Amino acid sequence: MSTIDEVKAVLGRALALGDRAAQLDAATGLFGNIPEFDSMAVVTVLTALEERFGIGIEDDEITADIFETVGSLSRFVEGKLGR
């Protein structure tokens, strides 16, 4: 499974998107586009990503750019994985 597919799966579970998770793609906006994705959901998503990928995310690494789209979030995870 590709990183973006795994990130989509994490988003789907963390945000309880149900069937809507399958509609996500790299260009899908997060903040403002997915109602469930709000400032409170950021912590849930980050924790889920850390657990799924075995990575650590420091507070100073978190920027709004990371959460612009599904693609930007996937690229961030790939960077953490060294891919």
N, C-alpha and C positions, 0 to 999 in steps of 0.2 A: 504494500500500500504506500502511495506517495505521501510526502509530508503534508501537502495541502489537503489530501483526503483525510489524513489522520487529524489535522487541525479542524477540519469541517466536522468530523465525528465528535471531537471534544466540544466544540461550540454547540453542536446539537444536543449533547447530553447535558452540558453545564447550563444551557439556557432553556432546556426543555422545549426545543423547537419542533419536535416530532418530525413529520414528513417534510416540513419546510427546510430542514437541514440539507436535503438532497438538492435543493435549488440553489444553494450557495455556490459561488465560483470565485475566482481570484479577484474579480472586479467588484464583488458585492461589498458595499459599504457596511461598516459596523455601527459606529455611533450615529444616531439619527436615522438609520435605515432599518435596523432590527430593534423593535420596541423593547424587547427583553434585555438588550445590551445597553445598560446604563452604568453609571459610575460604580454602583454597588456590585454589578456583575463582573467588573474587571477583576476583582480579587478572586472570585469563584473561577473565572476562566484561567487566570494565571496559575492558581493552585492546581487546577486540572491539567494544565499543560506541563507543569513541573512534574507531576506524578506520572503522566503518560509517557513523557520523553526522558525522564530521569535527569532533568536539568535544574539549575538554580537560577532564579531571576532576582537580581538585586533591585532595590527601590530606585536607584539612580539610573537604571537602564530603561525604566518605563517612561515612554513619551507618547504623546497623542498620535504621532506618526505611525507607531506600531499598530495602533488600533483603527487606522483609517479604512483598511479593507481586509478581506480574508487573505488576499495575497501578501499584503505587508506584514500581517501577523505570521503567516507561514514563512516568509523570508527571515523574520526575526528568529523564529524557532530554528530554521536551518542554520543560521549564523551561530546560534548557541550550540548546535550539534557539530559545527565545523564542516558542514556540507557545502 
